[in-house]
C-alpha cells in the first residue's frame, strides 16, 4: 500500500462502480467533483478517489 492509498471495502468499490455506470452513460462524460460523488454515496472523498483509481487501472 502506498502512502496515498486508502483502504476500501468491496462494498465501496461496488457502490462507486454502480454509481458511475448509472450516472455516466455517455462515453467521455466527465465525472462531477469527488465531494459530490462522496456526498451522494455517503463515503469519504479519499475513499472515492481510491476506488476511482482502482477502477481506472482495471479499465
C-alpha positions as CSV (number, residue, x, y, z in Angstrom):
1,X,0.0,0.0,0.0
2,X,1.4,3.4,-0.9
3,X,1.3,6.4,1.3
4,X,-1.6,8.0,-0.5
5,X,-3.7,4.8,-0.8
6,X,-6.8,4.4,1.3
7,X,-8.3,1.1,2.4
8,X,-11.5,0.4,0.6
9,X,-14.0,-2.4,1.0
10,X,-15.6,-4.4,-1.8
11,X,-18.9,-2.7,-0.9
12,X,-17.2,0.7,-1.5
13,X,-15.9,-0.4,-4.9
14,X,-19.3,-1.8,-5.9
15,X,-21.1,1.3,-4.8
16,X,-18.8,3.6,-6.8
17,X,-18.8,1.3,-9.8
18,X,-22.6,1.2,-9.9
19,X,-22.9,5.0,-9.4
20,X,-20.5,5.6,-12.4
21,X,-22.5,3.1,-14.6
22,X,-25.8,4.7,-13.7
23,X,-24.7,8.4,-13.8
24,X,-22.2,8.5,-16.7
25,X,-23.8,6.6,-19.6
26,X,-22.2,8.6,-22.5
27,X,-18.6,7.9,-23.4
28,X,-16.4,10.8,-22.5
29,X,-18.7,12.1,-19.8
30,X,-16.7,13.8,-17.1
31,X,-17.4,12.9,-13.5
32,X,-18.5,15.5,-11.1
33,X,-16.3,16.6,-8.2
34,X,-15.2,14.0,-5.7
35,X,-17.1,15.8,-3.0
36,X,-20.3,15.5,-4.9
37,X,-19.9,11.7,-5.6
38,X,-18.8,11.2,-2.0
39,X,-21.8,13.0,-0.7
40,X,-24.2,11.1,-2.8
41,X,-22.7,7.7,-1.8
42,X,-22.0,8.8,1.8
43,X,-18.3,7.9,1.5
44,X,-15.3,10.0,2.2
45,X,-13.6,11.8,-0.8
46,X,-10.3,9.8,-0.2
47,X,-12.2,6.5,-0.5
48,X,-14.0,7.6,-3.7
49,X,-10.7,8.8,-5.1
50,X,-9.0,5.5,-4.3
51,X,-11.9,3.5,-5.8
52,X,-11.9,5.6,-9.0
53,X,-8.1,5.0,-9.3
54,X,-8.7,1.2,-8.9
55,X,-11.5,1.2,-11.5
56,X,-9.4,3.3,-13.9
57,X,-6.5,0.9,-13.6
58,X,-8.8,-2.1,-14.2
59,X,-10.1,-0.4,-17.3
